[in-house]
Amino acid sequence: MLQTDGYNAYNIYEKRVGITLHGCMAHARRKFEQAKDNDLERAAYVLERMQKLYMTEREAREKDLSFEQRRELRAEKSLPVLQELEKRTVSIRLPLVEEIISLPDNMRQHSRQR
C-alpha cells in the first residue's frame, strides 16, 4: 500500500504488482469541502460520513488502543461507513458517466478538462 496526496509522480506505481495506491483522507475531505459550493447535499453527505471516521480514530487515540484493538474498532465502526460511501459514490458516478457519454463530442471534451 502506498498512500499519496494525488501527486502525478506517484502514477508510475499504479500498475505495479503488489502496490495499491491509496489517497489521503485530508485531501479528499478538502475536495468535498470545495464541492459544497456546487452540490451541497451530496458533499455534506460525504463530509458527515468522514466525520464518523474521524470520531472512530479519536476514540482509538483517547482509549490508547493497541494496533489489534484499533483494527477491530475500525472493522466494527469504520468499515460499514466506508462501504456505505463506496456504494453511494458508485451510484452517483454512474449516472454522471452516462450523462457525459451522451454529450456531443465538443462538450464531452470540456467536461473532462474540469
C-alpha positions, -999 to +999 in steps of 0.1 A: +000+000+000+013+034-009-006+064+004-003+095-017-017+130-020-026+125-057+006+140-070+011+127-105+047+115-098+031+085-080+012+073-110+042+052-121+032+028-092-004+024-104+002-008-124+030-023-103+022-057-089+019-057-051+014-019-049-020-004-043-023+034-043-045+050-016-054+086-014-051+109+016-083+115+036-074+151+043-070+158+006-103+141-002-121+159+026-108+192+012-122+184-022-157+177-007-155+210+012-149+228-021-177+208-037-202+222-013-205+253-035-216+232-064-236+204-047-242+210-010-264+179-005-240+153-018-209+170-004-225+173+030-235+137+029-198+126+023-184+150+049-208+137+076-196+102+069-160+113+070-167+129+104-178+095+117-145+081+105-126+108+124-147+101+155-136+065+154-100+075+152-104+099+181-119+071+201-090+049+194-065+076+204-083+085+236-085+049+247-049+044+237-058+012+218-033-013+206-029-019+168-051-050+171-077-032+191-077-003+165-081-028+137-112-043+155-127-009+162-122+002+126-137-031+113-167-025+136-173+012+131-153+025+101-158-003+076-196+000+074-192+037+068-166+032+041-188+005+024-218+029+025-197+057+009-184+033-018-219+022-026-232+058-027-204+072-048-208+044-073-245+052-076-237+089-081-209+083-105-227+060-129-255+085-139-228+112-143-208+089-166-240+082-187-247+119-189-212+127-201-213+099-226-245+113-241-229+148-246-218+160-280-180+155-286-171+191-281-189+193-247-176+159-236-140+172-240-148+203-219-163+182-191-131+161-189-109+192-185-127+202-153 
